[in-house]
Amino acid sequence: MKDDALRQVRGVESYEDTHASLREVIKAAGGKHSNIFPAGEDSAEDPDQRDPSVVPRGDVAFATVPDVSRHDDVQAYADTLTEGILAHAACGAVVDLRGNVGGDMGPMVAGVSPLLPDGPALSFVSRFGTTDVTVDGNSVRGGGTPVTTQGGKRDVPVALLVDADTASSGEATMLAFRGLERSRSFGEPTAGYASANMVIDLYDGAHMTITTAKDKARTGEEFAEDPIQPDVRTTDAEAEAIAWLKEQGCSPE
């Protein structure tokens, strides 16, 4: 494949003309999560990108956790989620990861850090060993951009909503809650990009993402290219999550 790619790029007139050939090689080397993106495009680019938000429903905080790029204001993103959760999660929280196609997991996990215990939240397993994504108060290190928010914790039950568009760092954020006693996920199987990428910026402004590790949950389960099954598979994730929170003694109405 390398020789074929070299033949294909002979005589090209721009760096961008090499991307199609490079993409084939990159995906062969790193799997479906590896890719190359032209200048101005982002691996988490979403034409319908939403802003993070937290709204109260009764004594439950409903947190929308969308995809976010490393080029966005990741501190403001994380602060919005943390502050909203601390203000509104009196009894419980819903973390909505539906449609989160990925990007920078640091602000995602930091944003929901009030709902996570300190210590390793998940791990990355590569041929060189295992590294942890660690939560320390409202600080997150080891995955994406290191981000710190402020305010402390809320010890409440957490329902996560996921779907077939929950991918990459969205899946990693889901896995940060997997195995916690007071957490449960609802929805449809995820996209199957639960792996860690190295991002390499190229000379022409493009960047490559090369998959280097699998995601490992605190349960010991390892994930990569297969969809993650939610705890409760349903086409009405929000209704099922609300019913479960009510069983925990929370009223989202």
C-alpha positions as CSV (number, residue, x, y, z in Angstrom):
1,M,0.0,0.0,0.0
2,K,2.9,2.4,0.7
3,D,4.3,1.9,-2.8
4,D,0.8,2.5,-4.3
5,A,0.4,5.7,-2.3
6,L,3.8,6.9,-3.4
7,R,3.0,6.3,-7.1
8,Q,-0.4,8.1,-6.7
9,V,1.2,11.3,-5.3
10,R,3.8,11.6,-8.0
11,G,3.3,14.8,-10.0
12,V,0.6,16.3,-7.7
13,E,0.5,20.1,-7.7
14,S,-0.5,20.7,-4.1
15,Y,-0.3,19.2,-0.6
16,E,-4.1,18.8,-0.6
17,D,-3.8,16.6,-3.7
18,T,-2.0,14.0,-1.6
19,H,-4.7,13.7,1.1
20,A,-6.8,11.0,-0.6
21,S,-3.8,8.7,-1.0
22,L,-2.6,9.5,2.5
23,R,-6.0,8.8,4.0
24,E,-6.0,5.3,2.6
25,V,-2.6,4.6,4.2
26,I,-3.6,6.2,7.5
27,K,-6.8,4.2,7.9
28,A,-4.9,1.0,7.0
29,A,-2.4,1.8,9.7
30,G,-4.7,3.0,12.4
31,G,-8.2,1.8,11.7
32,K,-11.4,3.7,11.0
33,H,-10.8,6.4,13.6
34,S,-7.6,7.5,11.9
35,N,-8.0,10.2,9.2
36,I,-6.6,13.3,7.6
37,F,-8.5,16.6,7.5
38,P,-7.7,19.6,5.2
39,A,-6.9,23.0,6.5
40,G,-9.9,24.6,8.1
41,E,-11.7,21.3,8.9
42,D,-11.8,19.7,12.2
43,S,-12.2,16.0,13.2
44,A,-15.2,17.0,15.3
45,E,-16.6,19.4,12.8
46,D,-20.4,19.3,13.0
47,P,-22.6,21.7,10.9
48,D,-25.2,21.5,13.6
49,Q,-22.8,22.0,16.5
50,R,-24.6,23.1,19.7
51,D,-23.5,25.0,22.7
52,P,-23.2,23.3,26.1
53,S,-26.0,24.0,28.5
54,V,-27.6,23.0,31.8
55,V,-31.2,23.5,32.6
56,P,-33.1,22.6,35.7
57,R,-36.1,20.3,35.7
58,G,-37.4,20.0,39.2
59,D,-34.4,19.0,41.3
60,V,-32.5,17.5,38.4
61,A,-29.9,19.1,36.1
62,F,-30.3,18.4,32.4
63,A,-26.8,18.9,30.9
64,T,-26.3,18.9,27.2
65,V,-22.7,17.9,26.4
66,P,-22.0,18.5,22.7
67,D,-18.9,17.9,20.6
68,V,-16.2,20.5,21.1
69,S,-13.0,21.3,19.1
70,R,-9.5,21.8,20.6
71,H,-9.7,25.2,18.8
72,D,-12.9,26.3,20.6
73,D,-13.0,28.1,24.0
74,V,-12.7,24.9,26.0
75,Q,-12.5,26.7,29.3
76,A,-15.8,28.5,28.8
77,Y,-17.4,25.2,27.5
78,A,-16.3,23.3,30.7
79,D,-17.2,26.2,33.0
80,T,-20.7,26.4,31.6
81,L,-21.3,22.7,32.4
82,T,-19.8,22.7,35.8
83,E,-21.5,25.8,37.0
84,G,-24.9,24.6,35.7
85,I,-24.5,21.2,37.3
86,L,-23.5,22.6,40.6
87,A,-26.4,25.1,40.5
88,H,-29.2,22.6,39.5
89,A,-28.2,19.0,40.4
90,A,-29.9,19.1,43.8
91,C,-31.0,15.4,43.6
92,G,-29.8,14.1,40.2
93,A,-28.4,14.8,36.8
94,V,-29.0,13.8,33.1
95,V,-25.9,14.0,30.9
96,D,-27.0,14.2,27.3
97,L,-24.3,12.9,24.9
98,R,-26.6,12.2,22.0
99,G,-25.1,13.7,18.8
100,N,-21.7,14.3,20.4
101,V,-19.4,13.3,17.6
102,G,-16.2,13.9,19.6
103,G,-13.3,16.3,19.6
104,D,-11.5,17.4,22.8
105,M,-12.5,15.2,25.7
106,G,-10.7,17.3,28.3
107,P,-13.4,20.0,28.6
108,M,-16.1,17.4,28.4
109,V,-14.9,15.4,31.4
110,A,-13.9,18.6,33.3
111,G,-17.4,20.0,32.6
112,V,-19.1,17.0,34.2
113,S,-16.4,16.6,36.9
114,P,-18.8,17.5,39.7
115,L,-20.6,14.2,39.0
116,L,-17.4,12.0,38.9
117,P,-15.3,10.6,41.8
118,D,-11.7,11.5,42.1
119,G,-9.2,9.0,40.6
120,P,-8.9,7.3,37.2
121,A,-12.1,7.8,35.1
122,L,-11.0,5.6,32.2
123,S,-7.7,4.5,30.7
124,F,-6.0,4.3,27.3
125,V,-4.5,0.9,26.4
126,S,-1.7,0.9,23.7
127,R,1.1,-1.5,22.8
128,F,3.3,0.7,25.0
129,G,1.2,0.3,28.2
130,T,-1.8,1.9,29.9
131,T,-2.3,5.5,30.8
132,D,-5.1,7.0,32.9
133,V,-7.5,9.9,32.5
134,T,-7.6,11.3,36.0
135,V,-10.1,13.4,37.8
136,D,-8.8,15.4,40.8
137,G,-11.6,17.6,42.2
138,N,-12.6,19.6,39.1
139,S,-9.4,19.1,37.3
140,V,-8.9,16.5,34.4
141,R,-5.5,15.3,33.1
142,G,-4.5,12.6,30.7
143,G,-7.1,13.0,28.0
144,G,-7.4,15.9,25.6
145,T,-6.7,19.4,26.9
146,P,-6.0,19.6,30.6
147,V,-8.9,21.6,32.1
148,T,-9.8,22.8,35.6
149,T,-13.2,24.2,36.6
150,Q,-14.3,25.2,40.1
151,G,-16.9,24.4,42.7
152,G,-16.6,20.9,44.0
153,K,-18.9,17.8,43.7
154,R,-22.5,16.7,43.7
155,D,-23.1,13.1,45.0
156,V,-26.2,12.4,43.0
157,P,-27.4,9.7,40.6
158,V,-26.5,10.3,37.0
159,A,-28.4,9.2,33.8
160,L,-26.5,9.3,30.5
161,L,-28.2,9.6,27.2
162,V,-26.4,8.2,24.1
163,D,-27.2,7.3,20.5
164,A,-25.6,6.1,17.3
165,D,-24.0,9.6,16.8
166,T,-22.2,9.5,20.2
167,A,-18.6,9.0,19.1
168,S,-14.9,9.3,20.0
169,S,-14.6,11.7,23.0
170,G,-18.3,11.5,23.4
171,E,-17.9,7.8,24.0
172,A,-15.0,8.4,26.3
173,T,-17.1,10.7,28.4
174,M,-19.8,8.0,28.6
175,L,-17.2,5.5,29.7
176,A,-16.0,7.9,32.5
177,F,-19.3,7.0,34.2
178,R,-19.4,3.3,33.3
179,G,-19.3,1.1,36.4
180,L,-20.3,3.8,38.9
181,E,-22.9,2.5,41.3
182,R,-25.2,5.5,40.9
183,S,-24.9,5.9,37.1
184,R,-26.8,4.3,34.2
185,S,-26.7,4.9,30.5
186,F,-29.8,4.9,28.2
187,G,-30.3,4.9,24.5
188,E,-28.9,3.2,21.4
189,P,-25.5,1.7,20.7
190,T,-22.8,4.3,20.1
191,A,-20.8,4.9,16.9
192,G,-17.9,2.7,17.7
193,Y,-14.9,5.1,17.8
194,A,-13.9,4.5,21.4
195,S,-10.2,5.0,21.0
196,A,-7.5,7.6,21.5
197,N,-5.9,9.6,18.7
198,M,-2.7,11.4,18.3
199,V,-3.2,14.7,16.4
200,I,-0.4,15.7,14.0
201,D,-0.5,19.2,12.4
202,L,0.8,19.2,8.9
203,Y,2.8,21.8,6.9
204,D,-0.2,23.0,4.8
205,G,-2.6,23.5,7.8
206,A,-4.1,20.0,7.5
207,H,-3.9,17.6,10.4
208,M,-3.8,13.8,10.8
209,T,-5.4,11.8,13.5
210,I,-3.7,8.5,14.2
211,T,-5.3,6.0,16.5
212,T,-2.8,4.9,19.2
213,A,-4.9,3.3,21.9
214,K,-8.1,1.6,23.0
215,D,-10.5,3.0,25.6
216,K,-10.7,1.0,28.9
217,A,-13.5,1.6,31.4
218,R,-13.1,1.3,35.1
219,T,-15.0,-2.0,34.7
220,G,-12.1,-3.5,32.9
221,E,-13.9,-3.5,29.5
222,E,-11.9,-2.4,26.5
223,F,-13.5,-0.7,23.5
224,A,-12.2,0.4,20.1
225,E,-14.2,0.0,16.9
226,D,-17.3,-1.7,18.1
227,P,-20.4,0.3,19.4
228,I,-20.7,0.6,23.1
229,Q,-24.0,-0.9,24.4
230,P,-25.8,1.3,26.9
231,D,-27.0,-0.2,30.1
232,V,-30.6,0.2,29.0
233,R,-31.2,0.0,25.2
234,T,-34.2,2.1,24.2
235,T,-35.5,4.4,21.6
236,D,-36.9,6.7,24.3
237,A,-33.8,7.4,26.3
238,E,-35.1,10.5,28.1
239,A,-38.3,8.8,29.3
240,E,-36.4,5.8,30.6
241,A,-33.8,8.0,32.3
242,I,-36.5,10.0,34.0
243,A,-38.2,6.9,35.2
244,W,-35.0,5.6,36.6
245,L,-34.2,8.9,38.4
246,K,-37.7,8.8,40.0
247,E,-36.8,5.3,41.3
248,Q,-33.7,6.9,42.9
249,G,-36.0,9.5,44.7
250,C,-35.4,12.4,42.2
251,S,-38.2,14.4,40.7
252,P,-37.4,15.9,37.3
253,E,-40.8,17.6,37.1
